[in-house]
Amino acid sequence: MMSLKIKYVLFDAANTLIWKPGLFHRYIAALEQNGISVDPHDLRRNHKLLSEALKFPDRTSETFYAYFNSEVLLSLGIIPGEKLLKDIFDACTYLEWNKYEDTVFLDQLDLPLGILSNFNKSLQTHIKGLFGDRFRNIIVSEEVGVAKPAAEFYKGAIRTIGVDPGEILYIGDSLKLDVIPAMACGLQAWLIDRDGWFRAVDRRIGSFSEIAAICNKQL
């Protein structure tokens, strides 16, 4: 069966459209202050894989990050002491969100855009500060009371957007939270994998520069 023509492009937010560029530099600096050296590649990979495996709340906290960073450190063979966890949290918390450089390619899309994200209400402010009014809909889990990977979160977005789910292209950075549930709800879902961690995935792009081509191939 041929795909429907794309009429709307929907995105995840964190680590899809926006990220914190200074995160890993600060993380490594905190480790080095405690006499610990790690391979930056290993840290980024393990951090990403655990982000995929562990559930993030809409609003994170020092308690949550103590748990999450303990798992990251253990995956690297590092014992997560209380001081080390505090130093990492202090170094990495409240960093500024920024948009990925390849979001410039969104200007090539003559289509309405939206966001569906497990996030708190502050996302509206972050996105408008970085992108202006480019996104027609910004739907966040804290506001609607349901979160990914729940099908109802996606189905609610489909109702809000008002087009056939097969006419929506969805882009996210997580198989578990984004691609699999979006496809189950009938959306045309693709994984954004800028670091090439998930090479076995067929519906995968390495840059937003590829989105226009996906839209143009639809029949």
Backbone as JSON Lines, residues from 0, in Angstrom:
{"i":0,"aa":"M","n":[0.84,-1.19,0.0],"ca":[0.0,0.0,0.0],"c":[0.88,1.25,0.0]}
{"i":1,"aa":"M","n":[0.54,2.23,-0.84],"ca":[1.32,3.46,-0.91],"c":[0.95,4.4,0.22]}
{"i":2,"aa":"S","n":[1.95,5.19,0.67],"ca":[1.72,6.13,1.76],"c":[0.87,7.3,1.29]}
{"i":3,"aa":"L","n":[0.11,7.88,2.21],"ca":[-0.63,9.08,1.91],"c":[0.32,10.27,1.84]}
{"i":4,"aa":"K","n":[-0.1,11.31,1.14],"ca":[0.73,12.51,1.04],"c":[0.79,13.22,2.38]}
{"i":5,"aa":"I","n":[1.99,13.64,2.77],"ca":[2.17,14.31,4.05],"c":[1.52,15.7,4.02]}
{"i":6,"aa":"K","n":[0.69,15.98,5.03],"ca":[0.05,17.29,5.15],"c":[0.46,18.03,6.42]}
{"i":7,"aa":"Y","n":[1.18,17.34,7.3],"ca":[1.53,17.94,8.6],"c":[2.76,17.2,9.13]}
{"i":8,"aa":"V","n":[3.7,17.94,9.73],"ca":[4.89,17.31,10.32],"c":[4.9,17.59,11.82]}
{"i":9,"aa":"L","n":[4.96,16.51,12.59],"ca":[4.9,16.56,14.05],"c":[6.23,16.09,14.62]}
{"i":10,"aa":"F","n":[6.72,16.8,15.64],"ca":[8.03,16.51,16.21],"c":[7.95,16.26,17.71]}
{"i":11,"aa":"D","n":[8.86,15.42,18.2],"ca":[9.22,15.41,19.6],"c":[10.02,16.69,19.86]}
{"i":12,"aa":"A","n":[10.25,17.02,21.13],"ca":[11.01,18.25,21.44],"c":[12.43,17.95,21.92]}
{"i":13,"aa":"A","n":[12.58,17.49,23.17],"ca":[13.91,17.33,23.76],"c":[14.72,16.28,23.0]}
{"i":14,"aa":"N","n":[15.91,16.67,22.59],"ca":[16.86,15.84,21.85],"c":[16.37,15.46,20.45]}
{"i":15,"aa":"T","n":[15.34,16.18,20.0],"ca":[14.9,16.1,18.62],"c":[14.99,17.47,17.98]}
{"i":16,"aa":"L","n":[14.27,18.44,18.53],"ca":[14.35,19.83,18.08],"c":[15.34,20.64,18.9]}
{"i":17,"aa":"I","n":[15.35,20.39,20.22],"ca":[16.17,21.19,21.13],"c":[17.06,20.29,21.98]}
{"i":18,"aa":"W","n":[18.16,20.86,22.45],"ca":[19.09,20.11,23.28],"c":[19.87,21.08,24.15]}
{"i":19,"aa":"K","n":[20.72,20.53,25.01],"ca":[21.57,21.34,25.88],"c":[23.02,21.1,25.48]}
{"i":20,"aa":"P","n":[23.58,21.98,24.63],"ca":[24.91,21.74,24.06],"c":[26.02,21.57,25.08]}
{"i":21,"aa":"G","n":[25.89,22.21,26.25],"ca":[26.97,22.15,27.23],"c":[26.91,20.97,28.17]}
{"i":22,"aa":"L","n":[25.91,20.1,28.01],"ca":[25.67,19.05,29.01],"c":[26.87,18.14,29.22]}
{"i":23,"aa":"F","n":[27.38,17.55,28.17],"ca":[28.42,16.54,28.35],"c":[29.76,17.16,28.73]}
{"i":24,"aa":"H","n":[30.01,18.37,28.29],"ca":[31.22,19.07,28.73],"c":[31.17,19.28,30.24]}
{"i":25,"aa":"R","n":[30.03,19.71,30.75],"ca":[29.88,19.93,32.19],"c":[29.95,18.6,32.96]}
{"i":26,"aa":"Y","n":[29.35,17.58,32.4],"ca":[29.32,16.26,33.04],"c":[30.76,15.74,33.19]}
{"i":27,"aa":"I","n":[31.53,15.82,32.12],"ca":[32.91,15.33,32.15],"c":[33.75,16.16,33.1]}
{"i":28,"aa":"A","n":[33.52,17.48,33.13],"ca":[34.27,18.33,34.05],"c":[34.0,17.94,35.5]}
{"i":29,"aa":"A","n":[32.74,17.62,35.82],"ca":[32.41,17.2,37.19],"c":[33.1,15.88,37.53]}
{"i":30,"aa":"L","n":[33.16,14.97,36.59],"ca":[33.87,13.71,36.83],"c":[35.36,13.95,37.05]}
{"i":31,"aa":"E","n":[35.94,14.79,36.23],"ca":[37.38,15.07,36.35],"c":[37.71,15.74,37.68]}
{"i":32,"aa":"Q","n":[36.8,16.59,38.18],"ca":[37.01,17.21,39.5],"c":[37.05,16.17,40.61]}
{"i":33,"aa":"N","n":[36.48,15.02,40.34],"ca":[36.48,13.92,41.31],"c":[37.51,12.85,40.95]}
{"i":34,"aa":"G","n":[38.45,13.22,40.06],"ca":[39.53,12.31,39.72],"c":[39.13,11.16,38.82]}
{"i":35,"aa":"I","n":[38.06,11.32,38.05],"ca":[37.55,10.25,37.21],"c":[37.63,10.67,35.74]}
{"i":36,"aa":"S","n":[38.16,9.79,34.92],"ca":[38.28,10.04,33.48],"c":[37.4,9.04,32.73]}
{"i":37,"aa":"V","n":[36.63,9.54,31.77],"ca":[35.79,8.66,30.95],"c":[35.97,9.02,29.48]}
{"i":38,"aa":"D","n":[35.68,8.07,28.64],"ca":[35.67,8.31,27.2],"c":[34.38,9.07,26.87]}
{"i":39,"aa":"P","n":[34.46,10.27,26.27],"ca":[33.25,11.04,25.96],"c":[32.25,10.26,25.1]}
{"i":40,"aa":"H","n":[32.77,9.45,24.19],"ca":[31.89,8.64,23.33],"c":[31.08,7.66,24.17]}
{"i":41,"aa":"D","n":[31.73,7.01,25.13],"ca":[31.04,6.06,25.99],"c":[29.99,6.75,26.85]}
{"i":42,"aa":"L","n":[30.33,7.92,27.36],"ca":[29.37,8.65,28.18],"c":[28.13,9.03,27.37]}
{"i":43,"aa":"R","n":[28.33,9.58,26.19],"ca":[27.2,9.99,25.35],"c":[26.34,8.79,24.98]}
{"i":44,"aa":"R","n":[26.98,7.68,24.61],"ca":[26.23,6.48,24.21],"c":[25.43,5.93,25.38]}
{"i":45,"aa":"N","n":[26.06,5.75,26.52],"ca":[25.35,5.17,27.67],"c":[24.25,6.09,28.17]}
{"i":46,"aa":"H","n":[24.52,7.39,28.17],"ca":[23.51,8.37,28.57],"c":[22.29,8.25,27.66]}
{"i":47,"aa":"K","n":[22.51,8.13,26.37],"ca":[21.41,8.03,25.41],"c":[20.65,6.72,25.6]}
{"i":48,"aa":"L","n":[21.36,5.61,25.74],"ca":[20.69,4.32,25.87],"c":[19.87,4.25,27.15]}
{"i":49,"aa":"L","n":[20.38,4.82,28.23],"ca":[19.61,4.83,29.47],"c":[18.45,5.81,29.4]}
{"i":50,"aa":"S","n":[18.6,6.89,28.66],"ca":[17.48,7.8,28.44],"c":[16.36,7.09,27.7]}
{"i":51,"aa":"E","n":[16.73,6.15,26.85],"ca":[15.74,5.36,26.12],"c":[15.06,4.34,27.04]}
{"i":52,"aa":"A","n":[15.82,3.82,28.0],"ca":[15.31,2.72,28.82],"c":[14.53,3.18,30.05]}
{"i":53,"aa":"L","n":[14.91,4.32,30.62],"ca":[14.33,4.77,31.88],"c":[13.27,5.85,31.64]}
{"i":54,"aa":"K","n":[12.26,5.84,32.47],"ca":[11.16,6.81,32.32],"c":[11.52,8.14,32.96]}
{"i":55,"aa":"F","n":[11.38,9.23,32.19],"ca":[11.6,10.58,32.68],"c":[10.27,11.2,33.08]}
{"i":56,"aa":"P","n":[10.21,11.87,34.22],"ca":[8.99,12.6,34.58],"c":[8.88,13.89,33.77]}
{"i":57,"aa":"D","n":[7.67,14.47,33.73],"ca":[7.49,15.75,33.03],"c":[8.38,16.83,33.65]}
{"i":58,"aa":"R","n":[8.46,16.83,34.97],"ca":[9.32,17.77,35.68],"c":[10.37,16.97,36.44]}
{"i":59,"aa":"T","n":[11.62,17.14,36.04],"ca":[12.7,16.41,36.69],"c":[13.09,17.11,37.99]}
{"i":60,"aa":"S","n":[13.91,16.43,38.79],"ca":[14.31,16.94,40.09],"c":[15.69,16.39,40.43]}
{"i":61,"aa":"E","n":[16.27,16.9,41.5],"ca":[17.57,16.39,41.94],"c":[17.46,14.92,42.33]}
{"i":62,"aa":"T","n":[16.34,14.54,42.93],"ca":[16.15,13.14,43.3],"c":[16.12,12.24,42.08]}
{"i":63,"aa":"F","n":[15.39,12.68,41.03],"ca":[15.36,11.88,39.81],"c":[16.74,11.75,39.2]}
{"i":64,"aa":"Y","n":[17.47,12.88,39.11],"ca":[18.77,12.82,38.46],"c":[19.8,12.05,39.28]}
{"i":65,"aa":"A","n":[19.63,12.0,40.6],"ca":[20.5,11.13,41.41],"c":[20.32,9.68,40.98]}
{"i":66,"aa":"Y","n":[19.06,9.3,40.75],"ca":[18.76,7.95,40.27],"c":[19.3,7.73,38.86]}
{"i":67,"aa":"F","n":[18.98,8.65,37.95],"ca":[19.39,8.48,36.56],"c":[20.91,8.47,36.42]}
{"i":68,"aa":"N","n":[21.58,9.43,37.05],"ca":[23.03,9.5,36.92],"c":[23.72,8.33,37.62]}
{"i":69,"aa":"S","n":[23.1,7.78,38.65],"ca":[23.65,6.57,39.27],"c":[23.7,5.44,38.24]}
{"i":70,"aa":"E","n":[22.63,5.32,37.46],"ca":[22.58,4.28,36.44],"c":[23.61,4.53,35.35]}
{"i":71,"aa":"V","n":[23.77,5.8,34.94],"ca":[24.78,6.13,33.94],"c":[26.17,5.78,34.45]}
{"i":72,"aa":"L","n":[26.47,6.19,35.67],"ca":[27.8,5.93,36.23],"c":[28.06,4.44,36.37]}
{"i":73,"aa":"L","n":[27.09,3.71,36.86],"ca":[27.27,2.27,37.01],"c":[27.51,1.6,35.65]}
{"i":74,"aa":"S","n":[26.85,2.09,34.61],"ca":[27.05,1.52,33.28],"c":[28.46,1.77,32.76]}
{"i":75,"aa":"L","n":[29.14,2.75,33.35],"ca":[30.52,3.08,32.98],"c":[31.54,2.48,33.94]}
{"i":76,"aa":"G","n":[31.04,1.72,34.93],"ca":[31.94,1.1,35.9],"c":[32.39,2.05,36.99]}
{"i":77,"aa":"I","n":[31.57,3.08,37.27],"ca":[31.9,4.09,38.28],"c":[30.92,3.98,39.43]}
{"i":78,"aa":"I","n":[31.42,3.93,40.65],"ca":[30.55,3.86,41.82],"c":[29.96,5.24,42.08]}
{"i":79,"aa":"P","n":[28.64,5.37,42.13],"ca":[28.0,6.69,42.25],"c":[27.89,7.17,43.7]}
{"i":80,"aa":"G","n":[28.95,7.78,44.2],"ca":[28.91,8.32,45.55],"c":[28.06,9.57,45.65]}
{"i":81,"aa":"E","n":[27.65,9.9,46.86],"ca":[26.76,11.05,47.08],"c":[27.38,12.35,46.6]}
{"i":82,"aa":"K","n":[28.67,12.58,46.91],"ca":[29.31,13.83,46.49],"c":[29.4,13.91,44.96]}
{"i":83,"aa":"L","n":[29.76,12.81,44.33],"ca":[29.88,12.8,42.88],"c":[28.54,13.12,42.23]}
{"i":84,"aa":"L","n":[27.47,12.51,42.72],"ca":[26.15,12.77,42.15],"c":[25.74,14.23,42.35]}
{"i":85,"aa":"K","n":[26.06,14.78,43.49],"ca":[25.75,16.2,43.75],"c":[26.55,17.11,42.83]}
{"i":86,"aa":"D","n":[27.82,16.78,42.63],"ca":[28.66,17.6,41.75],"c":[28.15,17.56,40.31]}
{"i":87,"aa":"I","n":[27.72,16.39,39.85],"ca":[27.18,16.27,38.49],"c":[25.89,17.07,38.36]}
{"i":88,"aa":"F","n":[25.02,16.94,39.34],"ca":[23.76,17.69,39.29],"c":[24.01,19.19,39.28]}
{"i":89,"aa":"D","n":[24.88,19.67,40.16],"ca":[25.16,21.11,40.23],"c":[25.77,21.61,38.93]}
{"i":90,"aa":"A","n":[26.59,20.78,38.29],"ca":[27.24,21.2,37.05],"c":[26.29,21.21,35.86]}
{"i":91,"aa":"C","n":[25.31,20.33,35.87],"ca":[24.49,20.11,34.68],"c":[23.08,20.66,34.75]}
{"i":92,"aa":"T","n":[22.62,21.04,35.94],"ca":[21.24,21.5,36.05],"c":[21.06,22.92,35.53]}
{"i":93,"aa":"Y","n":[19.86,23.22,35.07],"ca":[19.46,24.55,34.61],"c":[20.29,25.07,33.43]}
{"i":94,"aa":"L","n":[20.84,24.17,32.63],"ca":[21.51,24.6,31.41],"c":[20.48,25.08,30.4]}
{"i":95,"aa":"E","n":[20.89,25.99,29.54],"ca":[19.98,26.56,28.56],"c":[19.67,25.55,27.44]}
{"i":96,"aa":"W","n":[18.41,25.52,27.03],"ca":[18.04,24.78,25.84],"c":[18.44,25.59,24.61]}
{"i":97,"aa":"N","n":[18.85,24.88,23.57],"ca":[19.13,25.53,22.29],"c":[18.58,24.65,21.18]}
{"i":98,"aa":"K","n":[18.42,25.21,20.02],"ca":[17.92,24.41,18.9],"c":[19.09,23.79,18.15]}
{"i":99,"aa":"Y","n":[18.87,22.61,17.61],"ca":[19.89,21.95,16.79],"c":[20.14,22.76,15.54]}
{"i":100,"aa":"E","n":[21.39,22.74,15.08],"ca":[21.74,23.51,13.89],"c":[20.93,23.08,12.67]}
{"i":101,"aa":"D","n":[20.62,21.78,12.57],"ca":[19.91,21.32,11.37],"c":[18.43,21.67,11.37]}
{"i":102,"aa":"T","n":[17.95,22.33,12.44],"ca":[16.56,22.8,12.39],"c":[16.38,23.93,11.37]}
{"i":103,"aa":"V","n":[17.48,24.46,10.86],"ca":[17.39,25.45,9.79],"c":[16.66,24.87,8.58]}
{"i":104,"aa":"F","n":[16.72,23.55,8.42],"ca":[16.07,22.91,7.27],"c":[14.56,22.87,7.39]}
{"i":105,"aa":"L","n":[14.03,23.23,8.55],"ca":[12.57,23.32,8.67],"c":[12.01,24.4,7.76]}
{"i":106,"aa":"D","n":[12.85,25.36,7.4],"ca":[12.39,26.43,6.5],"c":[12.07,25.9,5.1]}
{"i":107,"aa":"Q","n":[12.56,24.7,4.78],"ca":[12.28,24.1,3.48],"c":[10.89,23.46,3.42]}
{"i":108,"aa":"L","n":[10.25,23.32,4.57],"ca":[8.98,22.62,4.64],"c":[7.82,23.59,4.54]}
{"i":109,"aa":"D","n":[7.1,23.5,3.45],"ca":[5.92,24.35,3.26],"c":[4.7,23.6,3.79]}
{"i":110,"aa":"L","n":[4.78,23.24,5.08],"ca":[3.75,22.45,5.73],"c":[3.56,22.96,7.15]}
{"i":111,"aa":"P","n":[2.38,22.79,7.72],"ca":[2.23,23.13,9.14],"c":[3.04,22.17,10.0]}
{"i":112,"aa":"L","n":[3.6,22.7,11.09],"ca":[4.44,21.92,11.99],"c":[3.84,21.93,13.39]}
{"i":113,"aa":"G","n":[4.1,20.87,14.13],"ca":[3.65,20.81,15.51],"c":[4.62,20.03,16.38]}
{"i":114,"aa":"I","n":[4.37,20.05,17.68],"ca":[5.22,19.37,18.65],"c":[4.34,18.55,19.58]}
{"i":115,"aa":"L","n":[4.77,17.32,19.85],"ca":[4.12,16.44,20.82],"c":[5.22,15.92,21.73]}
{"i":116,"aa":"S","n":[5.2,16.33,23.01],"ca":[6.36,16.07,23.85],"c":[5.99,15.75,25.29]}
{"i":117,"aa":"N","n":[6.74,14.82,25.88],"ca":[6.7,14.62,27.32],"c":[7.51,15.75,27.95]}
{"i":118,"aa":"F","n":[6.82,16.77,28.41],"ca":[7.5,17.98,28.88],"c":[6.52,18.73,29.78]}
{"i":119,"aa":"N","n":[7.04,19.72,30.47],"ca":[6.17,20.57,31.28],"c":[5.76,21.82,30.5]}
{"i":120,"aa":"K","n":[4.95,22.66,31.14],"ca":[4.37,23.8,30.45],"c":[5.39,24.82,29.97]}
{"i":121,"aa":"S","n":[6.6,24.76,30.48],"ca":[7.63,25.73,30.07],"c":[8.06,25.52,28.62]}
{"i":122,"aa":"L","n":[7.7,24.39,28.01],"ca":[8.12,24.15,26.63],"c":[7.61,25.23,25.68]}
{"i":123,"aa":"Q","n":[6.41,25.72,25.91],"ca":[5.86,26.78,25.07],"c":[6.82,27.97,25.01]}
{"i":124,"aa":"T","n":[7.32,28.37,26.17],"ca":[8.23,29.52,26.23],"c":[9.55,29.21,25.53]}
{"i":125,"aa":"H","n":[10.11,28.04,25.78],"ca":[11.38,27.66,25.15],"c":[11.25,27.67,23.63]}
{"i":126,"aa":"I","n":[10.2,27.04,23.12],"ca":[10.05,26.91,21.67],"c":[9.8,28.26,21.01]}
{"i":127,"aa":"K","n":[8.95,29.07,21.61],"ca":[8.67,30.37,21.0],"c":[9.89,31.28,21.05]}
{"i":128,"aa":"G","n":[10.71,31.14,22.1],"ca":[11.93,31.93,22.17],"c":[12.95,31.53,21.12]}
{"i":129,"aa":"L","n":[12.96,30.26,20.74],"ca":[13.94,29.76,19.77],"c":[13.42,29.76,18.33]}
{"i":130,"aa":"F","n":[12.12,29.54,18.15],"ca":[11.56,29.37,16.8],"c":[10.47,30.37,16.45]}
{"i":131,"aa":"G","n":[10.12,31.24,17.37],"ca":[9.01,32.15,17.1],"c":[7.7,31.38,17.04]}
{"i":132,"aa":"D","n":[6.87,31.69,16.05],"ca":[5.55,31.06,15.93],"c":[5.53,30.0,14.82]}
{"i":133,"aa":"R","n":[6.67,29.36,14.58],"ca":[6.76,28.38,13.48],"c":[5.87,27.17,13.71]}
{"i":134,"aa":"F","n":[5.6,26.81,14.97],"ca":[4.84,25.6,15.27],"c":[3.38,25.93,15.56]}
{"i":135,"aa":"R","n":[2.5,25.3,14.81],"ca":[1.07,25.56,14.95],"c":[0.53,25.02,16.27]}
{"i":136,"aa":"N","n":[0.94,23.81,16.63],"ca":[0.48,23.17,17.86],"c":[1.67,22.75,18.7]}
{"i":137,"aa":"I","n":[1.63,23.03,20.01],"ca":[2.64,22.55,20.95],"c":[1.88,21.83,22.05]}
{"i":138,"aa":"I","n":[1.92,20.51,22.01],"ca":[1.14,19.66,22.92],"c":[2.08,18.99,23.9]}
{"i":139,"aa":"V","n":[1.91,19.27,25.19],"ca":[2.83,18.73,26.19],"c":[2.08,17.86,27.2]}
{"i":140,"aa":"S","n":[2.75,16.86,27.68],"ca":[2.12,15.87,28.55],"c":[1.6,16.46,29.85]}
{"i":141,"aa":"E","n":[2.32,17.43,30.44],"ca":[1.89,18.0,31.7],"c":[0.52,18.68,31.56]}
{"i":142,"aa":"E","n":[0.27,19.26,30.41],"ca":[-0.99,19.98,30.2],"c":[-2.16,19.03,29.94]}
{"i":143,"aa":"V","n":[-1.92,17.94,29.23],"ca":[-3.04,17.07,28.86],"c":[-3.2,15.89,29.81]}
{"i":144,"aa":"G","n":[-2.22,15.65,30.67],"ca":[-2.37,14.62,31.69],"c":[-2.12,13.21,31.22]}
{"i":145,"aa":"V","n":[-1.52,13.04,30.06],"ca":[-1.13,11.73,29.56],"c":[0.17,11.91,28.79]}
{"i":146,"aa":"A","n":[0.99,10.86,28.77],"ca":[2.33,11.0,28.21],"c":[2.69,9.83,27.3]}
{"i":147,"aa":"K","n":[3.69,10.02,26.48],"ca":[4.24,8.92,25.67],"c":[4.74,7.82,26.6]}
{"i":148,"aa":"P","n":[4.6,6.59,26.2],"ca":[4.16,6.09,24.9],"c":[2.67,5.79,24.81]}
{"i":149,"aa":"A","n":[1.85,6.34,25.7],"ca":[0.41,6.05,25.71],"c":[-0.23,6.42,24.37]}
{"i":150,"aa":"A","n":[-1.01,5.51,23.83],"ca":[-1.67,5.75,22.54],"c":[-2.58,6.97,22.6]}
{"i":151,"aa":"E","n":[-3.21,7.2,23.75],"ca":[-4.15,8.31,23.86],"c":[-3.47,9.67,23.65]}
{"i":152,"aa":"F","n":[-2.19,9.76,24.01],"ca":[-1.45,11.0,23.79],"c":[-1.36,11.29,22.29]}
{"i":153,"aa":"Y","n":[-1.06,10.26,21.52],"ca":[-0.97,10.4,20.07],"c":[-2.34,10.62,19.44]}
{"i":154,"aa":"K","n":[-3.33,9.87,19.92],"ca":[-4.67,10.0,19.36],"c":[-5.26,11.38,19.63]}
{"i":155,"aa":"G","n":[-4.95,11.93,20.82],"ca":[-5.39,13.29,21.12],"c":[-4.76,14.3,20.2]}
{"i":156,"aa":"A","n":[-3.46,14.11,19.88],"ca":[-2.78,15.01,18.95],"c":[-3.4,14.92,17.56]}
{"i":157,"aa":"I","n":[-3.73,13.7,17.13],"ca":[-4.35,13.52,15.82],"c":[-5.68,14.28,15.75]}
{"i":158,"aa":"R","n":[-6.47,14.2,16.82],"ca":[-7.74,14.93,16.85],"c":[-7.5,16.44,16.79]}
{"i":159,"aa":"T","n":[-6.5,16.91,17.52],"ca":[-6.19,18.35,17.53],"c":[-5.74,18.83,16.15]}
{"i":160,"aa":"I","n":[-4.9,18.04,15.5],"ca":[-4.37,18.42,14.19],"c":[-5.46,18.38,13.13]}
{"i":161,"aa":"G","n":[-6.3,17.37,13.2],"ca":[-7.46,17.31,12.32],"c":[-7.21,16.79,10.92]}
{"i":162,"aa":"V","n":[-6.15,15.97,10.73],"ca":[-5.93,15.32,9.44],"c":[-5.78,13.82,9.69]}
{"i":163,"aa":"D","n":[-5.88,13.04,8.61],"ca":[-5.72,11.6,8.71],"c":[-4.35,11.28,9.31]}
{"i":164,"aa":"P","n":[-4.25,10.32,10.26],"ca":[-2.94,10.01,10.85],"c":[-1.9,9.6,9.82]}
{"i":165,"aa":"G","n":[-2.32,8.97,8.74],"ca":[-1.39,8.58,7.69],"c":[-0.82,9.76,6.92]}
{"i":166,"aa":"E","n":[-1.4,10.94,7.12],"ca":[-0.91,12.16,6.46],"c":[-0.01,12.98,7.38]}
{"i":167,"aa":"I","n":[0.29,12.42,8.55],"ca":[1.17,13.1,9.51],"c":[2.53,12.39,9.54]}
{"i":168,"aa":"L","n":[3.58,13.15,9.3],"ca":[4.95,12.65,9.47],"c":[5.39,12.99,10.88]}
{"i":169,"aa":"Y","n":[5.83,11.97,11.62],"ca":[6.27,12.19,13.0],"c":[7.76,11.9,13.12]}
{"i":170,"aa":"I","n":[8.5,12.81,13.74],"ca":[9.95,12.67,13.92],"c":[10.28,12.74,15.4]}
{"i":171,"aa":"G","n":[10.98,11.72,15.92],"ca":[11.41,11.72,17.31],"c":[12.71,10.96,17.47]}
{"i":172,"aa":"D","n":[13.33,11.09,18.63],"ca":[14.65,10.48,18.85],"c":[14.59,9.16,19.61]}
{"i":173,"aa":"S","n":[13.41,8.66,19.93],"ca":[13.28,7.44,20.72],"c":[12.42,6.42,19.99]}
{"i":174,"aa":"L","n":[12.92,5.19,19.9],"ca":[12.1,4.12,19.34],"c":[10.92,3.82,20.26]}
{"i":175,"aa":"K","n":[11.2,3.7,21.56],"ca":[10.18,3.29,22.52],"c":[9.1,4.34,22.72]}
{"i":176,"aa":"L","n":[9.49,5.6,22.81],"ca":[8.54,6.66,23.12],"c":[7.95,7.32,21.89]}
{"i":177,"aa":"D","n":[8.67,7.28,20.79],"ca":[8.27,8.02,19.6],"c":[7.84,7.12,18.44]}
{"i":178,"aa":"V","n":[8.79,6.42,17.87],"ca":[8.54,5.72,16.6],"c":[7.51,4.61,16.74]}
{"i":179,"aa":"I","n":[7.69,3.71,17.71],"ca":[6.8,2.55,17.83],"c":[5.36,2.97,18.15]}
{"i":180,"aa":"P","n":[5.12,3.8,19.18],"ca":[3.72,4.18,19.45],"c":[3.11,5.04,18.35]}
{"i":181,"aa":"A","n":[3.91,5.89,17.71],"ca":[3.38,6.72,16.63],"c":[2.93,5.85,15.45]}
{"i":182,"aa":"M","n":[3.75,4.87,15.09],"ca":[3.39,3.96,14.0],"c":[2.14,3.15,14.35]}
{"i":183,"aa":"A","n":[2.04,2.74,15.62],"ca":[0.88,1.97,16.06],"c":[-0.41,2.78,15.93]}
{"i":184,"aa":"C","n":[-0.29,4.11,15.99],"ca":[-1.46,4.99,15.85],"c":[-1.66,5.45,14.4]}
{"i":185,"aa":"G","n":[-0.88,4.89,13.48],"ca":[-1.09,5.16,12.06],"c":[-0.27,6.28,11.48]}
{"i":186,"aa":"L","n":[0.59,6.93,12.28],"ca":[1.42,8.02,11.76],"c":[2.6,7.45,10.96]}
{"i":187,"aa":"Q","n":[3.14,8.25,10.07],"ca":[4.37,7.89,9.36],"c":[5.55,8.37,10.2]}
{"i":188,"aa":"A","n":[6.13,7.47,10.97],"ca":[7.12,7.84,11.98],"c":[8.54,7.49,11.55]}
{"i":189,"aa":"W","n":[9.46,8.43,11.82],"ca":[10.88,8.23,11.52],"c":[11.7,8.62,12.75]}
{"i":190,"aa":"L","n":[12.81,7.93,12.92],"ca":[13.74,8.19,14.02],"c":[14.79,9.21,13.58]}
{"i":191,"aa":"I","n":[15.02,10.24,14.39],"ca":[16.16,11.14,14.16],"c":[17.33,10.6,15.01]}
{"i":192,"aa":"D","n":[18.4,10.23,14.34],"ca":[19.54,9.56,14.98],"c":[20.83,10.23,14.52]}
{"i":193,"aa":"R","n":[21.07,11.42,15.04],"ca":[22.21,12.21,14.58],"c":[23.56,11.57,14.89]}
{"i":194,"aa":"D","n":[23.62,10.76,15.94],"ca":[24.9,10.14,16.34],"c":[25.07,8.73,15.78]}
{"i":195,"aa":"G","n":[24.07,8.22,15.09],"ca":[24.2,6.9,14.48],"c":[24.21,5.76,15.47]}
{"i":196,"aa":"W","n":[23.47,5.89,16.58],"ca":[23.45,4.82,17.58],"c":[22.57,3.65,17.14]}
{"i":197,"aa":"F","n":[21.57,3.89,16.29],"ca":[20.55,2.88,16.0],"c":[20.55,2.53,14.51]}
{"i":198,"aa":"R","n":[21.64,1.97,14.06],"ca":[21.81,1.74,12.62],"c":[20.95,0.63,12.05]}
{"i":199,"aa":"A","n":[20.38,-0.2,12.9],"ca":[19.52,-1.28,12.42],"c":[18.12,-0.79,12.05]}
{"i":200,"aa":"V","n":[17.8,0.45,12.41],"ca":[16.46,0.99,12.15],"c":[16.36,1.44,10.69]}
{"i":201,"aa":"D","n":[15.35,0.97,9.99],"ca":[15.17,1.33,8.58],"c":[14.69,2.77,8.43]}
{"i":202,"aa":"R","n":[13.66,3.14,9.19],"ca":[13.08,4.47,9.05],"c":[13.84,5.43,9.96]}
{"i":203,"aa":"R","n":[15.05,5.78,9.51],"ca":[15.97,6.57,10.34],"c":[16.61,7.65,9.48]}
{"i":204,"aa":"I","n":[16.72,8.86,10.05],"ca":[17.45,9.94,9.38],"c":[18.55,10.44,10.31]}
{"i":205,"aa":"G","n":[19.61,10.96,9.73],"ca":[20.72,11.47,10.51],"c":[20.7,12.98,10.65]}
{"i":206,"aa":"S","n":[19.81,13.63,9.91],"ca":[19.73,15.09,9.92],"c":[18.36,15.53,9.46]}
{"i":207,"aa":"F","n":[17.92,16.68,9.93],"ca":[16.66,17.26,9.45],"c":[16.73,17.63,7.97]}
{"i":208,"aa":"S","n":[17.92,17.67,7.41],"ca":[18.05,17.97,5.98],"c":[17.35,16.92,5.13]}
{"i":209,"aa":"E","n":[17.05,15.75,5.7],"ca":[16.43,14.66,4.95],"c":[14.89,14.7,5.0]}
{"i":210,"aa":"I","n":[14.32,15.57,5.82],"ca":[12.86,15.54,5.99],"c":[12.13,15.95,4.72]}
{"i":211,"aa":"A","n":[12.62,16.97,4.03],"ca":[11.95,17.43,2.82],"c":[11.87,16.32,1.78]}
{"i":212,"aa":"A","n":[12.94,15.52,1.67],"ca":[12.94,14.42,0.72],"c":[11.9,13.38,1.08]}
{"i":213,"aa":"I","n":[11.74,13.1,2.37],"ca":[10.72,12.14,2.81],"c":[9.34,12.64,2.41]}
{"i":214,"aa":"C","n":[9.07,13.9,2.67],"ca":[7.76,14.47,2.33],"c":[7.52,14.43,0.81]}
{"i":215,"aa":"N","n":[8.55,14.72,0.04],"ca":[8.39,14.77,-1.41],"c":[8.21,13.4,-2.04]}
{"i":216,"aa":"K","n":[8.62,12.35,-1.33],"ca":[8.48,10.98,-1.86],"c":[7.08,10.42,-1.64]}
{"i":217,"aa":"Q","n":[6.3,11.07,-0.77],"ca":[4.99,10.53,-0.46],"c":[4.06,10.63,-1.67]}
{"i":218,"aa":"L","n":[3.23,9.63,-1.87],"ca":[2.31,9.59,-3.01],"c":[0.86,9.56,-2.54]}
